Amino acid sequence: MTEMTEIADMETIPGESNNQLALTTPEAQPIKRRKKKSMVWEYFTIENVSAGCRRAYCKRCKQSFAYSTGSKVAGTSHLKRHIAKGTCRALLRGQGQDNNQFITPYNPKMGGSEPPKRRYRSPSSPFIPFDQDRCRHEIARMIIMHEYPLHIVEHPGFIAFVQSLQPQFDKMSFNTVQGDCVATYLREKQSLMKFIEGIPGRFCLTLDMWSSNQTLGYVFITGHFVDSDWKLHRWVFNVVMEPYPDSHSALSHAIAACISDWSLEGKLFCLTFNHPLSEAGLENLRPLLCVKNPLILNGQLLIRNCIARTMSSMAKDVLGAGQEIIKKIRDSVKYVKMSESHDDKFIQVKNQLQVPSEKSLFLDNQTRWNTTYQMLAAASELKEVFDCLDTYDPDYKLAPSMEDWKLAETLCSFLKPLFDAASILTTTTLPTVITFFYEVWKIHVDLGRSITSEDPFISNLAKSMQEKIDKYWKDCSLVLAMAVVMDPRFKMKLVEFSFTKIYSEDAPTYIKTVDDGIHELFLEYVALPLPLTPTYAEEVNGANNGKTNESHYGNLLSDHGLTDFDVYIMETNSQQMKSELDQYLEESLLPRVQEFDVLGWWKLNKMKYPTLSKMARDILSIPVSAAAPESIFDITDKQLDEYRSSLRPETVEALICAKDWLHFGSSDVSNALVKMEF
């Protein structure tokens, strides 16, 4: 930079008057002053040292630098280096407060015909030195959140891109970024474990077995629980690699590892499996649960099936029964959608016929049954267009017959209830078990009517589907019914109504089973070795926060003062008064609204029902599906991709769990609103 250019770069020095004489060139030609724009003046001040000599002083470390002597000006390059190269120790000590911006000096080795143009920054955007550790941390988070391969840091394109942004960034190896990802996982796990320590209720686990191209199994274990604020949470706890996934002990080993890892001994309430267990697998699992966890209701709530898997199996029956007509309709849709001109003709015919349907044609994904249903439903509404399409397009010769369309509508009538129920599982708010009592009951009743149809196709298909829903209902109806009882809008009334529709004259027997089960479970909660009145203790602790002095009466009424009195009250109440459960059941039903915060209701009434509310908290956390929301409609088993299968099991677990925690960690995952339509 020439002396003339340096002088042109100088701006008005802070604190100097505009009436001062301007600096001149060696030829004594005046130069017009302009306001300083260089970012270095955020860090330096100019002071007169002697006549005609001024120096620049760093605001942070007070080190001085040459600035001007007479008419000769030193420029600002050396001042920038002091800040950019990190030689200012005072600035380094303070950089942790704001290290979101990095320096990107020009590097001629990186290519480019000329250095970048001068950039100016305002005082609100400080000039911060580059932080290698911060970058490594962000790269690890990026890889976890977006499922990028760990080897991306060694790809030439990635290296060139990063160094174009920051040439000071050191290259990272696969081992380095793997360690950073695991470190991120461990930090997040520590935070989650601290959060879980304060959970007042029990935990429900779901287990989903994934396969791999190496015949290894990966058990995805997800925890479901309600926190102290009565919010429902869903977190992936573990991904356990099982070398022999078909063995009877595979799931037992995975559950034991999860219980030990998260200190869940004595805290389990329910297990839900995405795949049905064999009898040998069940026998292998029960001893473990007896040792690690006291059996709730004699173990009836520990083994359950997945409703998503059941509905997918039923949907496969429907698709299998109509595979020929489905292929015909798929071929017709393919003919229209694979050519822009064919699609234009189809729309033209639709407009001329004035078909009111708003649905659009699309090809299905044959691994997800919901897309096949939606394809059939859309095509059925547009059947008139397909019937007339050959008039406008002589090449189209695939039109299904009227019998074909009738059969397609029958298939849709079977798939729609399954689709509506399964769609609830894909919503952002987690559905409670209450909703699925009604959904499963409705499907059960509909299939019962279809079985009596005179059409053998309908009758036989309904029988096949009802066998599967009957098995699910037999295994899970007790849990579903108990959840309904915990909803103050329904209690035992909806159970009585629904069972009467299903069991007719045998309904009283099944209703009594639910009533006995809910009372037996309540007695187990009364006898649990937990604090007598934890909800009262929470309220007292919350009320005392911020109080420095406690009165004599406050000490007397605390748990420490009248513990024996609490025992006496419980003993006399159990002998002379109705239980919390009986009081709750005898009270009037709340008005039935479509959206109701059932967990919020129990939060408000936990003082009235201190023991029953604890039982409700656990029951309402039971998950009905072990499948992830994005896998609800899958009709094939989940398989870990080839790349992740090649990684160490510990790394696979770290990447999958950390992604789940980072994704949901910033927002409360709640199932406060339970929607139910009648």
PEGI-V228912 format. One record per residue. N is the residue number from 1. PHI is phi in radians with two decimals (none if undefined). PSI is psi in radians with two decimals (* if undefined). OMEGA is omega in whole degrees, -180 to 180 (NA if undefined). Layout:
N	PHI	PSI	OMEGA
N	PHI	PSI	OMEGA
This chain:
1	none	2.26	-178
2	-1.35	2.84	180
3	-1.06	-0.66	-180
4	-1.11	-0.72	-179
5	-1.16	-0.71	179
6	-1.08	-0.71	-180
7	-1.15	-0.68	180
8	-1.16	-0.43	-179
9	-1.39	-0.31	-176
10	-1.32	2.44	-179
11	-2.01	3.11	-180
12	-1.06	2.26	-177
13	-1.33	2.31	-179
14	-0.98	2.33	177
15	1.66	-0.25	-180
16	-1.52	2.62	-178
17	-1.44	2.61	177
18	-1.24	-0.20	-179
19	-1.50	-0.09	179
20	-1.21	2.74	179
21	-1.17	2.48	179
22	-1.33	2.67	173
23	-1.14	2.63	-179
24	-2.14	2.78	174
25	-1.36	2.97	176
26	-0.96	-0.45	179
27	-1.50	0.15	177
28	1.11	0.46	177
29	-1.53	2.25	-178
30	-1.17	2.52	178
31	-2.06	2.34	-179
32	-1.22	2.24	179
33	-1.32	2.61	172
34	-2.39	2.80	-177
35	-1.13	2.45	-180
36	-1.13	2.35	179
37	-2.13	-0.30	-177
38	-1.08	2.43	-177
39	-1.19	-0.31	-176
40	-1.16	-0.40	-178
41	-1.30	-0.06	170
42	-1.31	-0.31	-173
43	-2.05	-0.18	-175
44	-2.23	2.66	170
45	-2.18	2.73	-180
46	-1.87	2.26	179
47	-2.26	2.50	176
48	-1.36	2.13	179
49	-1.59	-0.79	178
50	-2.69	-3.13	-179
51	-1.07	2.08	178
52	1.39	0.08	-179
53	-2.22	2.17	178
54	-2.25	2.58	-179
55	-2.26	2.66	178
56	-1.67	2.25	-179
57	-1.96	2.27	177
58	-1.20	2.25	-179
59	-1.18	-0.40	-176
60	-1.55	-0.97	-174
61	-1.80	-0.07	178
62	1.17	0.19	177
63	-1.24	2.51	-177
64	-1.86	2.66	-179
65	-2.40	2.66	178
66	-1.09	2.45	178
67	-2.26	-0.97	178
68	-2.68	2.49	174
69	-2.31	1.92	-175
70	1.14	-2.21	-180
71	-1.62	-0.04	-179
72	-1.58	2.22	-178
73	-1.97	2.33	-176
74	-1.35	-0.35	-178
75	1.56	-2.93	-175
76	-2.13	-0.03	-176
77	-1.06	-0.77	-179
78	-1.20	-0.46	177
79	-1.23	-0.69	177
80	-1.09	-0.71	-179
81	-1.10	-0.63	179
82	-1.05	-0.66	-180
83	-1.46	-0.82	-172
84	-1.22	-0.63	-175
85	-1.49	-0.03	176
86	1.35	0.38	180
87	-1.44	-0.23	177
88	-1.43	1.84	-176
89	-1.16	-0.63	180
90	-1.11	-0.66	179
91	-1.21	-0.67	178
92	-1.09	-0.68	180
93	-1.15	-0.52	-177
94	-1.71	0.00	-174
95	-1.24	-0.35	-180
96	-1.13	-0.33	-179
97	-1.30	-0.45	-180
98	-2.75	1.65	-179
99	-2.15	0.72	-179
100	-1.56	-0.15	-177
101	-2.13	2.52	-175
102	-2.19	2.74	180
103	-1.57	2.37	180
104	-2.24	1.30	179
105	-1.19	2.74	-179
106	-1.25	2.34	179
107	-2.13	1.91	-177
108	-1.10	-0.37	-180
109	-1.24	-0.33	-178
110	-1.48	0.04	177
111	1.64	-3.12	-178
112	1.76	2.50	-175
113	-1.41	-0.46	-178
114	-2.69	2.76	-179
115	-1.16	2.76	-180
116	-1.14	2.73	179
117	-1.24	2.75	179
118	-1.01	2.36	176
119	-2.02	2.41	-179
120	-1.92	2.53	179
121	-2.19	2.58	177
122	-1.49	2.88	179
123	-1.04	-0.34	-179
124	-1.37	-0.19	179
125	-2.11	1.54	-175
126	-1.15	2.75	-178
127	-1.59	1.79	-170
128	-1.92	2.38	179
129	-1.13	2.75	-179
130	-1.22	2.44	-178
131	-2.11	1.81	-179
132	-1.10	-0.73	-178
133	-1.13	-0.68	178
134	-1.10	-0.72	179
135	-1.12	-0.74	179
136	-1.08	-0.70	179
137	-1.10	-0.76	-179
138	-1.21	-0.61	177
139	-1.14	-0.72	178
140	-1.08	-0.77	178
141	-1.11	-0.69	179
142	-1.07	-0.80	-180
143	-1.11	-0.71	-180
144	-1.18	-0.85	-173
145	-1.22	-0.56	-176
146	-1.93	0.14	176
147	1.00	0.66	174
148	-1.30	2.62	176
149	-1.16	2.53	180
150	-1.08	-0.50	-178
151	-1.25	-0.04	-178
152	-1.05	-0.51	-178
153	-1.23	-0.24	178
154	-1.79	-0.06	179
155	-1.25	2.33	-179
156	-0.98	-0.68	-179
157	-1.12	-0.70	179
158	-1.17	-0.75	-180
159	-1.08	-0.78	-180
160	-1.11	-0.70	-180
161	-1.12	-0.83	-177
162	-1.14	-0.74	-178
163	-1.25	-0.39	173
164	-1.22	-0.47	176
165	-1.45	-0.71	-177
166	-2.60	1.67	-179
167	-1.07	-0.36	-179
168	-1.35	-0.18	-177
169	-1.19	2.22	179
170	-1.40	2.45	178
171	-1.05	2.55	179
172	-1.98	2.52	177
173	-1.68	2.94	177
174	-1.00	-0.78	-178
175	-1.12	-0.64	180
176	-1.15	-0.85	-178
177	-1.24	-0.53	175
178	-1.10	-0.77	177
179	-1.10	-0.67	179
180	-1.15	-0.68	179
181	-1.15	-0.74	178
182	-1.14	-0.68	178
183	-1.10	-0.70	176
184	-1.08	-0.76	178
185	-1.04	-0.78	-178
186	-1.16	-0.66	178
187	-1.12	-0.79	-180
188	-1.15	-0.65	-180
189	-1.14	-0.70	179
190	-1.06	-0.72	179
191	-1.14	-0.74	-179
192	-1.17	-0.67	180
193	-1.13	-0.67	178
194	-1.13	-0.65	178
195	-1.16	-0.73	-177
196	-1.19	-0.52	180
197	-1.00	-0.50	-178
198	-1.65	0.11	180
199	-1.25	2.17	-175
200	-1.39	-0.37	-175
201	-1.82	-2.82	-179
202	-1.70	3.04	-176
203	-2.08	2.47	171
204	-1.91	2.45	180
205	-2.06	2.46	170
206	-2.01	2.50	-178
207	-2.19	2.21	-180
208	-2.23	2.05	-178
209	-1.57	2.12	175
210	-1.80	2.62	176
211	-1.79	3.12	176
212	-2.60	2.92	180
213	-1.30	-0.03	177
214	-1.83	0.25	-178
215	1.06	0.34	174
216	-1.60	2.61	177
217	-1.87	2.58	177
218	-2.23	2.02	-178
219	-1.63	2.00	176
220	-1.55	2.03	-179
221	-1.93	2.11	-178
222	-2.04	2.35	179
223	-1.72	2.42	178
224	-2.18	2.29	-178
225	-2.82	2.83	178
226	-1.91	2.24	-176
227	-1.46	-3.09	-176
228	-1.18	-0.29	177
229	-1.68	0.20	177
230	1.10	0.71	173
231	-1.89	2.40	-179
232	-1.53	2.31	-177
233	-2.12	2.66	176
234	-2.41	2.02	-177
235	-2.33	2.42	172
236	-1.30	2.03	-178
237	-1.51	-0.81	-174
238	-2.57	2.69	166
239	-2.22	1.83	-172
240	-1.82	2.15	177
241	-1.39	2.25	178
242	-2.07	1.99	-177
243	-1.15	-0.45	180
244	-2.20	1.37	-173
245	-1.14	-0.37	-179
246	-1.52	-0.07	-179
247	-1.28	2.72	-178
248	-1.23	-0.33	-177
249	-1.73	0.02	-175
250	-1.06	-0.91	-177
251	-1.22	-0.59	178
252	-1.06	-0.74	179
253	-1.11	-0.75	-179
254	-1.13	-0.74	-180
255	-1.14	-0.74	179
256	-1.06	-0.70	179
257	-1.12	-0.71	-180
258	-1.18	-0.77	-180
259	-1.04	-0.76	-180
260	-1.21	-0.71	-176
261	-1.13	-0.67	-174
262	-1.89	0.17	178
263	0.97	0.94	-177
264	-1.75	0.24	178
265	-1.00	2.22	180
266	1.34	0.13	-176
267	-2.05	-0.01	-179
268	-1.34	2.52	178
269	-2.13	-0.63	-175
270	-2.73	2.57	174
271	-2.14	2.36	177
272	-2.19	2.24	-177
273	-1.94	2.43	177
274	-1.35	-0.40	178
275	-2.10	2.39	180
276	-1.09	2.44	180
277	-1.54	2.56	173
278	-1.32	2.86	178
279	-1.07	-0.68	179
280	-1.13	-0.66	178
281	-1.14	-0.69	178
282	-1.13	-0.77	-180
283	-1.12	-0.55	178
284	-1.28	-0.48	-175
285	-1.49	-0.63	-174
286	-1.04	-0.79	179
287	-1.03	-0.66	179
288	-1.08	-0.77	-178
289	-1.21	-0.59	178
290	-1.13	-0.65	-179
291	-1.34	-0.77	-173
292	-1.50	-0.32	-171
293	-2.63	2.26	175
294	-1.12	2.33	-176
295	-1.23	2.13	175
296	-1.49	2.21	179
297	0.94	0.80	178
298	1.01	0.51	176
299	1.44	0.09	-176
300	-1.21	-0.34	-178
301	-1.75	0.08	-174
302	-1.58	-0.53	-176
303	-2.00	2.09	-179
304	-2.47	2.88	178
305	-1.80	2.88	-178
306	-1.66	2.19	-179
307	-1.19	-0.57	179
308	-1.13	-0.74	178
309	-1.13	-0.70	179
310	-1.10	-0.79	-179
311	-1.20	-0.62	177
312	-1.13	-0.67	178
313	-1.14	-0.69	177
314	-1.15	-0.69	179
315	-1.12	-0.64	177
316	-1.11	-0.61	176
317	-1.08	-0.74	-180
318	-1.14	-0.82	-178
319	-1.14	-0.64	178
320	-1.17	-0.66	-180
321	-1.20	-0.48	-178
322	-2.01	0.47	-173
323	-1.08	-0.57	-179
324	-1.20	-0.84	-180
325	-1.21	-0.58	177
326	-1.08	-0.70	178
327	-1.13	-0.70	179
328	-1.07	-0.81	-179
329	-1.19	-0.66	178
330	-1.09	-0.72	179
331	-1.13	-0.66	179
332	-1.17	-0.74	178
333	-1.13	-0.70	180
334	-1.09	-0.70	180
335	-1.06	-0.70	-178
336	-1.29	-0.76	-171
337	-1.48	-0.30	-177
338	-1.49	-0.03	179
339	-2.42	2.28	-179
340	-1.13	-0.65	180
341	-1.18	-0.67	177
342	-1.15	-0.68	180
343	-1.14	-0.69	179
344	-1.12	-0.72	178
345	-1.14	-0.67	-180
346	-1.10	-0.78	179
347	-1.14	-0.65	179
348	-1.09	-0.78	179
349	-1.14	-0.72	179
350	-1.05	-0.75	180
351	-1.17	-0.68	180
352	-1.18	-0.64	179
353	-1.41	-0.20	-180
354	0.99	0.81	177
355	-1.25	2.18	-172
356	-1.36	-0.09	-175
357	-1.10	2.40	177
358	-1.69	-0.05	-177
359	-1.36	2.64	180
360	-1.98	2.58	179
361	-1.30	2.53	172
362	-2.78	2.67	179
363	-1.39	2.53	-178
364	-1.50	2.79	170
365	-1.71	1.95	-169
366	-1.25	-0.02	174
367	-1.67	-0.07	-180
368	-2.28	1.98	-171
369	-1.20	-0.41	180
370	-1.14	-0.60	180
371	-1.20	-0.60	177
372	-1.18	-0.72	177
373	-1.07	-0.80	-179
374	-1.14	-0.62	176
375	-1.12	-0.78	179
376	-1.13	-0.74	-179
377	-1.12	-0.75	180
378	-1.17	-0.76	-179
379	-1.14	-0.65	-179
380	-1.13	-0.65	178
381	-1.21	-0.36	-178
382	-1.90	0.37	-175
383	-1.09	-0.56	179
384	-1.09	-0.61	179
385	-1.19	-0.75	178
386	-1.10	-0.66	-179
387	-1.12	-0.54	-177
388	-1.77	-0.05	-174
389	-1.13	-0.58	-178
390	-1.16	-0.37	177
391	-1.17	-0.63	-179
392	-1.66	-0.36	-178
393	-2.34	1.60	-176
394	-1.05	-0.37	-179
395	-1.30	-0.29	-179
396	-1.43	2.02	-178
397	-2.30	0.49	-174
398	-1.98	0.23	-173
399	-1.07	2.20	175
400	-1.16	2.70	179
401	-1.41	3.02	178
402	-1.10	-0.62	177
403	-1.14	-0.64	178
404	-1.11	-0.77	180
405	-1.14	-0.65	178
406	-1.10	-0.72	178
407	-1.17	-0.66	178
408	-1.09	-0.70	178
409	-1.15	-0.60	176
410	-1.13	-0.77	177
411	-1.04	-0.74	179
412	-1.11	-0.62	179
413	-1.15	-0.52	175
414	-1.38	-0.63	-175
415	-1.40	-0.51	-174
416	-1.05	-0.84	178
417	-1.06	-0.63	177
418	-1.16	-0.74	-179
419	-1.12	-0.78	-180
420	-1.09	-0.74	-179
421	-1.20	-0.80	-178
422	-1.16	-0.53	-180
423	-1.10	-0.47	178
424	-1.08	-0.59	-178
425	-1.26	-0.26	-177
426	-1.67	-0.03	-179
427	-1.27	2.83	-177
428	-1.22	-0.55	176
429	-1.53	2.40	-176
430	-1.29	2.25	-180
431	-1.33	2.58	178
432	-1.61	2.93	-179
433	-1.17	-0.32	179
434	-1.06	-0.83	-176
435	-0.98	-0.69	-172
436	-1.44	-0.19	169
437	-1.08	-0.82	-180
438	-1.21	-0.73	-178
439	-1.11	-0.80	-179
440	-1.18	-0.72	178
441	-1.06	-0.73	-179
442	-1.12	-0.77	178
443	-1.09	-0.72	-180
444	-1.05	-0.79	-179
445	-1.18	-0.73	180
446	-1.08	-0.74	179
447	-1.17	-0.60	177
448	-1.07	-0.65	177
449	-1.22	-0.69	-177
450	-1.16	-0.52	-180
451	-1.08	-0.54	-179
452	-1.43	0.02	-179
453	-1.12	2.55	177
454	-1.34	-0.29	177
455	-1.33	2.03	-177
456	-1.08	-0.56	179
457	-1.10	-0.83	-179
458	-1.15	-0.78	-177
459	-1.11	-0.81	-178
460	-1.17	-0.71	179
461	-1.13	-0.71	180
462	-1.12	-0.67	178
463	-1.10	-0.76	180
464	-1.08	-0.73	-179
465	-1.25	-0.65	-177
466	-1.20	-0.51	176
467	-1.01	-0.68	-178
468	-1.34	-0.71	180
469	-1.25	-0.51	176
470	-1.11	-0.73	180
471	-1.12	-0.76	178
472	-1.10	-0.77	-179
473	-1.10	-0.69	179
474	-1.12	-0.73	-178
475	-1.33	-0.54	-167
476	-2.13	-0.06	-176
477	-1.08	-0.58	179
478	-1.11	-0.79	179
479	-1.14	-0.77	180
480	-1.07	-0.74	-178
481	-1.18	-0.70	179
482	-1.07	-0.67	179
483	-1.13	-0.69	178
484	-1.10	-0.68	179
485	-1.06	-0.55	-180
486	-1.38	0.01	176
487	-1.71	2.01	-176
488	-1.15	-0.09	174
489	-1.46	-0.32	-172
490	-2.20	-0.86	-177
491	0.87	-2.39	-178
492	-1.39	-0.24	-174
493	-1.12	-0.77	180
494	-1.19	-0.59	176
495	-1.11	-0.81	180
496	-1.07	-0.78	-180
497	-1.10	-0.83	-176
498	-1.19	-0.76	-179
499	-1.15	-0.56	177
500	-1.11	-0.67	179
501	-1.19	-0.59	-176
502	-1.52	-0.80	-170
503	-1.78	-0.11	179
504	0.96	-2.10	-175
505	-1.22	-0.32	178
506	-1.51	-0.01	-176
507	-1.00	-0.74	-178
508	-0.98	-0.61	179
509	-1.12	-0.79	-178
510	-1.26	-0.59	177
511	-1.13	-0.71	178
512	-1.11	-0.62	178
513	-1.06	-0.75	178
514	-1.17	-0.78	-179
515	-1.09	-0.76	178
516	-1.13	-0.71	-179
517	-1.12	-0.73	-178
518	-1.22	-0.62	177
519	-1.25	-0.70	179
520	-1.12	-0.72	178
521	-1.13	-0.70	179
522	-1.07	-0.72	179
523	-1.12	-0.59	176
524	-1.14	-0.65	178
525	-1.22	-0.61	177
526	-1.10	-0.62	-176
527	-1.56	-0.07	-178
528	-1.10	2.44	-180
529	-1.37	1.09	178
530	-2.02	2.91	176
531	-0.90	2.47	-173
532	-1.08	-0.80	-177
533	-2.34	1.22	-177
534	-1.12	-0.56	-179
535	-1.17	-0.67	177
536	-1.14	-0.68	179
537	-1.10	-0.68	179
538	-1.08	-0.79	-178
539	-1.13	-0.72	-180
540	-1.13	-0.77	179
541	-1.08	-0.73	180
542	-1.14	-0.64	-179
543	-1.25	-0.52	-177
544	-1.48	-0.18	179
545	-1.06	2.23	179
546	1.61	-0.12	179
547	-1.65	2.28	-178
548	-1.63	-0.43	-178
549	-2.12	2.43	176
550	-2.00	2.39	179
551	-1.33	2.93	177
552	-1.07	-0.63	-179
553	-1.23	-0.61	178
554	-1.10	-0.70	178
555	-1.18	-0.64	-178
556	-1.16	-0.66	-175
557	-1.58	0.03	179
558	-1.32	2.93	179
559	-1.05	-0.54	-177
560	-1.24	-0.45	-175
561	-1.52	-0.61	-173
562	-2.25	0.75	179
563	-1.09	-0.76	180
564	-1.10	-0.58	178
565	-1.14	-0.67	177
566	-1.06	-0.75	179
567	-1.08	-0.75	-180
568	-1.09	-0.75	-180
569	-1.08	-0.77	-179
570	-1.13	-0.69	-180
571	-1.17	-0.78	-179
572	-1.22	-0.63	178
573	-1.12	-0.72	-178
574	-1.16	-0.40	-178
575	-1.65	-0.58	-170
576	-1.96	-0.34	-174
577	-2.14	2.84	176
578	-1.24	2.63	179
579	-1.25	2.88	176
580	-0.98	-0.70	-178
581	-1.11	-0.80	-180
582	-1.16	-0.66	176
583	-1.08	-0.77	-179
584	-1.08	-0.78	-177
585	-1.20	-0.52	-177
586	-1.44	-0.30	178
587	-1.23	2.72	-178
588	-1.14	2.66	177
589	-1.23	2.57	174
590	-1.31	2.71	176
591	-1.01	2.42	-178
592	-1.49	1.99	176
593	-2.03	2.71	-175
594	-1.14	-0.69	179
595	-2.00	2.14	-176
596	-2.47	2.27	-180
597	-1.53	1.50	-175
598	-1.18	-0.68	177
599	-1.17	-0.65	177
600	-1.12	-0.61	178
601	-1.13	-0.74	179
602	-1.20	-0.55	176
603	-1.09	-0.73	-180
604	-1.24	-0.45	-175
605	-1.89	0.28	-178
606	-1.21	-0.44	176
607	-1.27	-0.59	180
608	-1.31	-0.63	-179
609	-2.19	1.25	-174
610	-1.09	-0.67	-180
611	-1.49	-0.78	-179
612	-1.10	-0.58	180
613	-1.16	-0.59	177
614	-1.15	-0.70	178
615	-1.15	-0.73	179
616	-1.10	-0.68	180
617	-1.01	-0.77	-178
618	-1.27	-0.74	-178
619	-1.12	-0.72	-176
620	-1.31	-0.12	176
621	-1.61	-0.05	-178
622	-1.15	2.19	177
623	-1.49	2.49	178
624	-1.62	-0.21	-177
625	-2.34	2.42	175
626	-1.67	-0.15	-178
627	-1.48	2.56	175
628	-1.18	2.67	-178
629	-0.92	-0.64	-179
630	-1.33	-0.10	-178
631	-1.99	0.16	-174
632	-1.04	-0.67	-174
633	-1.69	0.10	-178
634	-1.17	2.44	175
635	-1.98	0.14	174
636	-2.16	2.71	180
637	-1.19	2.55	179
638	-1.29	2.47	-179
639	-2.30	2.30	177
640	-1.21	2.39	-176
641	-1.17	2.85	-174
642	-1.08	-0.67	-178
643	-1.14	-0.87	-178
644	-1.17	-0.54	177
645	-1.11	-0.41	-179
646	-1.44	-0.19	-179
647	-1.47	2.89	176
648	-1.15	2.54	-180
649	-0.96	-0.64	180
650	-1.14	-0.64	180
651	-1.23	-0.70	178
652	-1.04	-0.81	180
653	-1.09	-0.74	-179
654	-1.09	-0.77	-177
655	-1.16	-0.77	-176
656	-1.27	-0.81	-179
657	-1.16	-0.78	-178
658	-1.10	-0.64	177
659	-1.08	-0.77	179
660	-1.08	-0.76	-177
661	-1.22	-0.70	179
662	-1.19	-0.59	-177
663	-1.24	-0.74	-176
664	-1.74	-0.09	-174
665	-1.17	-0.45	-175
666	-1.57	-0.09	-178
667	-2.42	2.62	179
668	-1.37	2.16	176
669	-1.62	1.92	-173
670	-2.23	2.64	174
671	-2.08	0.80	-174
672	-1.16	-0.68	-174
673	-1.67	2.13	178
674	-1.92	2.02	-178
675	-1.68	2.35	178
676	-2.60	2.17	-178
677	-1.98	2.46	179
678	-2.20	*	NA
